[in-house]
Amino acid sequence: MPSGRRTADSTAIGQRMREVRERAGYTVEGLARLLETTAEAVEAWEASGDKMPLEVFYCFCQYLDASPDEILYGPGGPPPRAH
């Protein structure tokens, strides 16, 4: 991997998901109800960035008004594409 290239780190993704959830004012249980899943699943996603189904990730971003880039890469967004 080229030096300085930003990648989507699963632990950081989980942390950003928790930050977005808290900023939106949801508890783990409340978000689980909204996403029609379990609190254990939400906790796993936040703790280690466990793989969230794409459909659920989409809903997470829509319901909590977060961009996928913010969740995956942080405030700086994705790395630039090589041409």
C-alpha positions as CSV (number, residue, x, y, z in Angstrom):
1,M,0.0,0.0,0.0
2,P,1.4,3.4,-0.9
3,S,2.7,5.5,2.0
4,G,0.3,8.2,3.2
5,R,-2.8,6.7,1.6
6,R,-5.9,6.7,3.8
7,T,-7.9,3.6,4.1
8,A,-11.1,2.6,5.9
9,D,-9.9,1.2,9.3
10,S,-12.6,-1.0,10.9
11,T,-12.0,0.1,14.5
12,A,-12.1,3.8,13.5
13,I,-15.3,3.2,11.5
14,G,-16.9,1.7,14.6
15,Q,-15.8,4.7,16.7
16,R,-17.1,7.2,14.1
17,M,-20.4,5.3,14.0
18,R,-20.7,5.7,17.8
19,E,-19.9,9.4,17.6
20,V,-22.5,9.9,14.9
21,R,-25.1,7.9,16.9
22,E,-24.4,10.0,20.1
23,R,-24.4,13.3,18.1
24,A,-27.9,12.3,16.8
25,G,-29.0,11.6,20.4
26,Y,-29.6,7.9,20.1
27,T,-28.9,5.2,22.6
28,V,-27.6,1.8,21.4
29,E,-31.1,0.4,22.1
30,G,-32.8,3.3,20.3
31,L,-30.6,2.9,17.2
32,A,-31.2,-0.8,17.2
33,R,-35.0,-0.3,17.2
34,L,-34.6,2.3,14.4
35,L,-32.5,-0.1,12.3
36,E,-34.7,-3.1,13.2
37,T,-31.8,-5.0,14.7
38,T,-30.4,-5.9,18.1
39,A,-28.5,-3.8,20.6
40,E,-25.8,-6.5,20.5
41,A,-25.4,-6.0,16.8
42,V,-25.0,-2.2,17.2
43,E,-22.5,-2.7,20.0
44,A,-20.5,-5.1,17.8
45,W,-20.4,-2.6,14.9
46,E,-19.3,0.2,17.2
47,A,-16.7,-1.8,19.1
48,S,-14.8,-3.4,16.3
49,G,-16.3,-2.1,13.1
50,D,-17.9,-5.6,12.5
51,K,-19.3,-5.8,9.0
52,M,-22.7,-4.1,8.8
53,P,-25.0,-5.2,6.0
54,L,-24.9,-2.6,3.2
55,E,-28.7,-2.0,3.5
56,V,-28.4,-1.3,7.2
57,F,-25.3,1.0,6.6
58,Y,-27.4,3.0,4.1
59,C,-30.3,3.4,6.5
60,F,-27.8,4.3,9.3
61,C,-26.5,7.2,7.2
62,Q,-29.9,8.3,6.1
63,Y,-31.6,8.2,9.5
64,L,-28.6,9.8,11.3
65,D,-27.9,12.4,8.6
66,A,-24.3,11.2,8.1
67,S,-22.4,10.8,4.9
68,P,-20.9,7.4,4.1
69,D,-17.5,9.1,3.5
70,E,-17.7,10.6,7.1
71,I,-18.2,7.1,8.5
72,L,-15.7,5.3,6.4
73,Y,-12.9,7.8,6.2
74,G,-13.5,10.6,8.8
75,P,-13.8,14.3,8.3
76,G,-11.1,14.4,5.6
77,G,-13.1,12.1,3.3
78,P,-11.7,9.3,1.1
79,P,-8.2,9.3,-0.3
80,P,-7.8,10.9,-3.7
81,R,-8.1,8.5,-6.7
82,A,-5.1,7.6,-8.7
83,H,-5.7,8.4,-12.4
